Amino acid sequence: MSESTLHLTADVLVIGGGPAGCWAALAARRAGASVVLAEKGYVGTSGATPPANTTLFYTVPGDRLQNDGMVDHRVAPAKGFIVRDFVRRVYDETTVNTELMTRWGYPWPRNETGKTFRGNLRGPDYMIFLRKRLLAEGVRILDHSPALELLTADGVAAGAAGITRRTGDRWEVRAGAVVVATGGCAFRSGVVGTHNLTGDGYLLAAEAGARFSGMEFSGQWALAPAEGGLTKGIIYFSGSFSDADGTPIPHPAVPDALAAGRSVHAVLDRADPYLEDGYRKGQPNIFVYFHRLGGNPFKDRYPVRLLYEGTVRAAGGLDVDERCATSVPGLYAVGDATTREKLTGAAMSGGGPAVAWCIASGTWAGQAATAFARQFAAGAAG
């Protein structure tokens, strides 16, 4: 290696600085590990979450009826793959960490009575908040530093090497355990925030021998304005669709119509004033596109298209166990880089489950990676 190589050691190396990677790094650090987080962009602005506002699913302490209903809602589209106890475990873990965020000072939005609303995370605020917390906890962040090679020792994950994009210098981190948090893959699909989601974590893990699962459920497409790139599907449940001549098209038939080359237009005319206000306040990023054009999507028809979301909101990915360990010793995976079959089955993960999974899987992997690093170090010393 050249003299310009940065050499670091850590108990845990996290590759990828989206929400799942941030939670993994925080959990490992809080468990007492030294942590390096390498991100090919900038932690806080890179990836699919910063440009989005995302729904947050979690269990409500003491409200069994609501919690059971939330889990039940996932059963029908899961096609028999969902594991109910696992879904509840994910949402329970998310509850614990939303309370942790509150203690850390996260600025949850409040209604007119001052009550906090925790059903939504504003992407830019959320990710910058996590970055500040990482630095406060003592995590070493390598921005603009893509990992190019997973390092192994006797079949055990032992770190990674890569480059610093701004200087071209190499870096190498030797670690007792590695967490892959590189997100899903929707490279060059046109979806906002996915241009750097290239599937590199899949390749690193596959080269080390990691198994995958559920990849047959990974061909996800979503609606977006014809000239826009934000695929927020929730608003279209309040929409009506028609072709260029105004002939109605049922919502379930929209994908087939677009695939057949038909022009499809949408208008969000089924949203009552209360829901419209909720959309505008809860998902303001959706409406930037329309504000720039001077249109009103609740009254004016606009053309839509399908954009490929790949594994960003799909179910397939790296196969992990209950601790988010892959089939490679010392290698863990979190968030959209993993399979989510037990959580969502054959259905897409969507915003709420995906956000909860990033928090829960990141927490479990960070803790488990720390324990592995300690155990492996003790074994090596012995």
Secondary structure, DSSP 8 states (H G I E B T S, - for coil): --TT-EEEEEEEEEE--SHHHHHHHHHHHHTT--EEEE-SS-TTTSSSSTT-EEE-----TT-HHHHHHHHHHHHGGGTT---HHHHHHHHHHHHHHHHHHHHHT----B-TTS-B--SEEEHHHHHHHHHHHHHHHT-EEETT--EEEEEEETTEEEEEEEE-TTT--EEEEEEEEEEE----B-TTS--TT-TT-B-HHHHHHHHTT--EE-GGG--EEEEEETT-----GGGGGG-EEEETT--EE-GGGHHHHHHTT--EEEE-TT--HHHHHHHHHH-GGGGHHHHHHT--TTTS-EEEEEEEEETSSSS-EE---TT-B-SSTTEEE-GGGB--HHHHTTS---HHHHHHHHHHHHHHHHHHHHHHHHHHHHHHH-
